[in-house]
Amino acid sequence: MMEGEPAASYHNITMGFVRLHKSLPDGREQVTGFARPGDFLGLASEDNYGVTATAIGPVTLCRFPRDRFRKLMHALPTLEDRLLGVASHELVIAQERMLLLGRKTARERVASFLLDLAPPCGETGLIQLPMTRTDIADYLGLTIETVSRTLSTFRREKRIEMKVPNQLLLLDRNGLTRIAQASAL
């Protein structure tokens, strides 16, 4: 899926991660998000895709031609309702990201990012980080050094444990939540 291409299909990720980014005319790019299993791509598209989606490692997805999928939505109103819910949730996420970029400190941004990737409470806090530190920094509006320094601080504070370069374990979800919500430094 390439920014500016005709939006001929919707996509649902079934395995892997995808980096979403936009390009400026001078070639610079901005990471606008990361999609993971269960996420739909292309739902908000009009005639052309608004972002480019690039696989981060192996990815499996289902592709649905727009015309056939729209007919299916009309035949199955519950599907249309479900996708409206998905689109509404994406709007909430976009509003939260504006807050993240506009008002949160670097520490709050990194904590928020980790919590967004974390599995639901009650499950093991193992987080996959298939994206590069550069992608994370770009997404959070920070430098790679700031992201690395903040992760190191969280590790020293025993809030996270690095397992391998692309995986970490949340040790203090409540502490990270307080940081992300600007309730604690």
Contacts in CASP RR format, 6 or more apart in sequence:
PFRMAT RR
TARGET T0000
AUTHOR 0000-0000-0000
METHOD contacts of the structure
MODEL  1
MMEGEPAASYHNITMGFVRLHKSLPDGREQVTGFARPGDFLGLASEDNYG
VTATAIGPVTLCRFPRDRFRKLMHALPTLEDRLLGVASHELVIAQERMLL
LGRKTARERVASFLLDLAPPCGETGLIQLPMTRTDIADYLGLTIETVSRT
LSTFRREKRIEMKVPNQLLLLDRNGLTRIAQASAL
1 9 0 8 1.000
1 11 0 8 1.000
1 41 0 8 1.000
1 42 0 8 1.000
1 49 0 8 1.000
1 51 0 8 1.000
1 52 0 8 1.000
1 53 0 8 1.000
2 49 0 8 1.000
2 52 0 8 1.000
3 22 0 8 1.000
3 23 0 8 1.000
3 48 0 8 1.000
3 49 0 8 1.000
3 50 0 8 1.000
3 51 0 8 1.000
3 52 0 8 1.000
4 48 0 8 1.000
4 49 0 8 1.000
4 50 0 8 1.000
5 48 0 8 1.000
5 49 0 8 1.000
6 47 0 8 1.000
6 48 0 8 1.000
6 49 0 8 1.000
7 42 0 8 1.000
7 45 0 8 1.000
7 46 0 8 1.000
7 47 0 8 1.000
7 48 0 8 1.000
7 49 0 8 1.000
7 66 0 8 1.000
8 65 0 8 1.000
8 66 0 8 1.000
9 42 0 8 1.000
9 63 0 8 1.000
9 64 0 8 1.000
9 65 0 8 1.000
9 66 0 8 1.000
9 69 0 8 1.000
10 40 0 8 1.000
10 41 0 8 1.000
10 42 0 8 1.000
10 43 0 8 1.000
10 63 0 8 1.000
10 64 0 8 1.000
10 66 0 8 1.000
10 69 0 8 1.000
11 40 0 8 1.000
11 41 0 8 1.000
11 42 0 8 1.000
11 53 0 8 1.000
11 61 0 8 1.000
11 62 0 8 1.000
11 63 0 8 1.000
11 64 0 8 1.000
12 38 0 8 1.000
12 39 0 8 1.000
12 40 0 8 1.000
12 41 0 8 1.000
12 61 0 8 1.000
12 62 0 8 1.000
12 64 0 8 1.000
13 35 0 8 1.000
13 36 0 8 1.000
13 37 0 8 1.000
13 38 0 8 1.000
13 39 0 8 1.000
13 40 0 8 1.000
13 41 0 8 1.000
13 59 0 8 1.000
13 60 0 8 1.000
13 61 0 8 1.000
14 37 0 8 1.000
14 38 0 8 1.000
14 60 0 8 1.000
14 61 0 8 1.000
14 62 0 8 1.000
15 37 0 8 1.000
15 58 0 8 1.000
15 59 0 8 1.000
15 60 0 8 1.000
16 36 0 8 1.000
16 37 0 8 1.000
16 55 0 8 1.000
16 56 0 8 1.000
16 57 0 8 1.000
16 58 0 8 1.000
16 59 0 8 1.000
16 60 0 8 1.000
16 130 0 8 1.000
17 34 0 8 1.000
17 35 0 8 1.000
17 36 0 8 1.000
17 55 0 8 1.000
17 56 0 8 1.000
17 57 0 8 1.000
17 59 0 8 1.000
17 128 0 8 1.000
17 130 0 8 1.000
17 131 0 8 1.000
18 34 0 8 1.000
18 35 0 8 1.000
18 36 0 8 1.000
18 39 0 8 1.000
18 41 0 8 1.000
18 53 0 8 1.000
18 54 0 8 1.000
18 55 0 8 1.000
18 56 0 8 1.000
18 59 0 8 1.000
19 31 0 8 1.000
19 33 0 8 1.000
19 34 0 8 1.000
19 53 0 8 1.000
19 54 0 8 1.000
19 55 0 8 1.000
19 56 0 8 1.000
19 131 0 8 1.000
19 135 0 8 1.000
20 31 0 8 1.000
20 32 0 8 1.000
20 33 0 8 1.000
20 34 0 8 1.000
20 35 0 8 1.000
20 41 0 8 1.000
20 51 0 8 1.000
20 52 0 8 1.000
20 53 0 8 1.000
21 29 0 8 1.000
21 30 0 8 1.000
21 31 0 8 1.000
21 32 0 8 1.000
21 33 0 8 1.000
21 51 0 8 1.000
21 52 0 8 1.000
21 54 0 8 1.000
22 29 0 8 1.000
22 30 0 8 1.000
22 32 0 8 1.000
22 50 0 8 1.000
22 51 0 8 1.000
22 52 0 8 1.000
23 29 0 8 1.000
23 52 0 8 1.000
24 30 0 8 1.000
29 138 0 8 1.000
30 138 0 8 1.000
31 135 0 8 1.000
31 138 0 8 1.000
31 139 0 8 1.000
32 51 0 8 1.000
32 139 0 8 1.000
33 139 0 8 1.000
34 56 0 8 1.000
34 117 0 8 1.000
34 131 0 8 1.000
34 135 0 8 1.000
34 139 0 8 1.000
35 41 0 8 1.000
35 53 0 8 1.000
36 117 0 8 1.000
40 83 0 8 1.000
40 86 0 8 1.000
41 53 0 8 1.000
41 61 0 8 1.000
42 49 0 8 1.000
43 83 0 8 1.000
43 86 0 8 1.000
43 87 0 8 1.000
43 90 0 8 1.000
44 50 0 8 1.000
44 87 0 8 1.000
44 90 0 8 1.000
56 130 0 8 1.000
56 131 0 8 1.000
56 135 0 8 1.000
57 130 0 8 1.000
72 79 0 8 1.000
73 79 0 8 1.000
73 80 0 8 1.000
73 83 0 8 1.000
74 80 0 8 1.000
96 112 0 8 1.000
100 108 0 8 1.000
100 109 0 8 1.000
100 112 0 8 1.000
100 140 0 8 1.000
101 109 0 8 1.000
101 140 0 8 1.000
101 141 0 8 1.000
104 112 0 8 1.000
104 180 0 8 1.000
104 182 0 8 1.000
105 182 0 8 1.000
106 140 0 8 1.000
106 142 0 8 1.000
106 146 0 8 1.000
106 147 0 8 1.000
106 150 0 8 1.000
107 150 0 8 1.000
107 153 0 8 1.000
107 179 0 8 1.000
107 185 0 8 1.000
108 179 0 8 1.000
108 180 0 8 1.000
108 182 0 8 1.000
109 140 0 8 1.000
109 141 0 8 1.000
109 142 0 8 1.000
110 140 0 8 1.000
110 142 0 8 1.000
110 147 0 8 1.000
110 150 0 8 1.000
110 151 0 8 1.000
110 154 0 8 1.000
111 154 0 8 1.000
111 176 0 8 1.000
111 177 0 8 1.000
111 179 0 8 1.000
111 180 0 8 1.000
112 180 0 8 1.000
113 136 0 8 1.000
113 139 0 8 1.000
113 140 0 8 1.000
114 127 0 8 1.000
114 154 0 8 1.000
114 160 0 8 1.000
114 168 0 8 1.000
114 170 0 8 1.000
114 176 0 8 1.000
115 173 0 8 1.000
115 176 0 8 1.000
115 177 0 8 1.000
115 180 0 8 1.000
117 127 0 8 1.000
117 128 0 8 1.000
117 129 0 8 1.000
118 125 0 8 1.000
118 127 0 8 1.000
118 170 0 8 1.000
118 173 0 8 1.000
119 125 0 8 1.000
119 126 0 8 1.000
119 127 0 8 1.000
121 173 0 8 1.000
124 169 0 8 1.000
125 169 0 8 1.000
125 170 0 8 1.000
125 173 0 8 1.000
126 163 0 8 1.000
126 167 0 8 1.000
126 168 0 8 1.000
126 169 0 8 1.000
126 170 0 8 1.000
127 167 0 8 1.000
127 168 0 8 1.000
127 169 0 8 1.000
127 170 0 8 1.000
128 166 0 8 1.000
128 167 0 8 1.000
129 136 0 8 1.000
129 166 0 8 1.000
129 167 0 8 1.000
129 168 0 8 1.000
130 166 0 8 1.000
131 139 0 8 1.000
133 144 0 8 1.000
133 147 0 8 1.000
133 148 0 8 1.000
134 144 0 8 1.000
136 147 0 8 1.000
137 143 0 8 1.000
137 144 0 8 1.000
137 146 0 8 1.000
137 147 0 8 1.000
140 147 0 8 1.000
151 160 0 8 1.000
151 162 0 8 1.000
151 168 0 8 1.000
154 160 0 8 1.000
154 176 0 8 1.000
155 161 0 8 1.000
155 162 0 8 1.000
157 172 0 8 1.000
158 171 0 8 1.000
158 172 0 8 1.000
159 170 0 8 1.000
159 171 0 8 1.000
159 172 0 8 1.000
159 175 0 8 1.000
159 176 0 8 1.000
160 168 0 8 1.000
160 169 0 8 1.000
160 170 0 8 1.000
160 171 0 8 1.000
160 172 0 8 1.000
160 176 0 8 1.000
161 168 0 8 1.000
161 169 0 8 1.000
161 171 0 8 1.000
162 168 0 8 1.000
163 169 0 8 1.000
170 176 0 8 1.000
175 184 0 8 1.000
177 183 0 8 1.000
178 184 0 8 1.000
179 185 0 8 1.000
END
